[in-house]
Amino acid sequence: MSRAEEIAANLAQVQEKISRAAADSGRTLDEITLIAVTKNFPVSDAQILFDLGIRNMGENRDEEGARKSEQLPADIRWHFQGQIQSRKIKSISSWADVIHSLDSLSHAEKFAALGEGAPTEFFVQINLEPERHDRGGIAPTQIDTFLQELAEKAEIFPIGLMTVAPIDQDPLQAFTELAEMQRRVRLQKLSMGMSGDFEAAISAGATHIRVGSSILGSRGYPA
Ligand SMILES: *Cc1c(COP(=O)(O)O)cnc(C)c1O
């Protein structure tokens, strides 16, 4: 089987599971954006995904995203979902359309200072296990203050919340918690669900799922 056939088969399987999860929870497919996470895979794989109709791709690192976005057709929406480094903000903004991992006011102010050059959509990342400081995201208790500061000091109005389910917790419970928070703070979108848990995320209301290894295979090392 060629690499293109392999990716096509994996993608079809993921899309089938998305359809089933959506139908099971009475949702329609147009409410759910599949972001193919291409990190650690070559640009040739991303090109195959493009040829299969994928127009939303996710990356965690600035250099890699910049390189791929330059080599691929312009009508791809690039999603940045990695931890943000302050000195990379300008560069990230040169290729990323959507930021999923906003968790700092000073970063928000740097994005805002870029004016028209800033990404157009932001998600605030929530860390559902705030005792773990190696995880990106703000603590759930900080969300109201953070949204208020973003609006007042950076004039950034996020479209939604994003999270990565804690490893040792039922993902459905974590996603339900995020969905409740999203409704309470009146944001529109929910970026949640990866290869291992996107069906649970869809049933909890995800509008953006970020799926890598189920489509492209094992990355061999984490990123
Ligand atoms: C790598 C990554 C994904 C995709 O993970 P898979 O398990 O390969 O589907 C999604 N979201 C974030 C934030 C990631 O770092």
The ligand as an SDF file (V2000), in Angstrom:
LIG
                    3D

 15 15  0  0  0  0  0  0  0  0999 V2000
   -0.0400   16.2990   19.2220 C   0  0  0  0  0  0  0  0  0  0  0  0
   -1.2700   16.9950   19.6420 C   0  0  0  0  0  0  0  0  0  0  0  0
   -2.5300   16.6020   19.1460 C   0  0  0  0  0  0  0  0  0  0  0  0
   -2.7290   15.3770   18.2590 C   0  0  0  0  0  0  0  0  0  0  0  0
   -2.4890   14.2280   19.0190 O   0  0  0  0  0  0  0  0  0  0  0  0
   -2.7670   12.7460   18.4570 P   0  0  0  0  0  0  0  0  0  0  0  0
   -2.8360   11.9170   19.6710 O   0  0  0  0  0  0  0  0  0  0  0  0
   -1.6110   12.4190   17.5690 O   0  0  0  0  0  0  0  0  0  0  0  0
   -4.0420   12.7800   17.7210 O   0  0  0  0  0  0  0  0  0  0  0  0
   -3.6220   17.3630   19.5110 C   0  0  0  0  0  0  0  0  0  0  0  0
   -3.5180   18.4390   20.3250 N   0  0  0  0  0  0  0  0  0  0  0  0
   -2.3390   18.8330   20.8190 C   0  0  0  0  0  0  0  0  0  0  0  0
   -2.2870   20.0310   21.7030 C   0  0  0  0  0  0  0  0  0  0  0  0
   -1.1830   18.1220   20.5160 C   0  0  0  0  0  0  0  0  0  0  0  0
   -0.0060   18.5090   21.0440 O   0  0  0  0  0  0  0  0  0  0  0  0
  1  2  1  0
  2  3  1  0
  2 14  2  0
  3  4  1  0
  3 10  2  0
  4  5  1  0
  5  6  1  0
  6  7  2  0
  6  8  1  0
  6  9  1  0
 10 11  1  0
 11 12  2  0
 12 13  1  0
 12 14  1  0
 14 15  1  0
M  END
$$$$
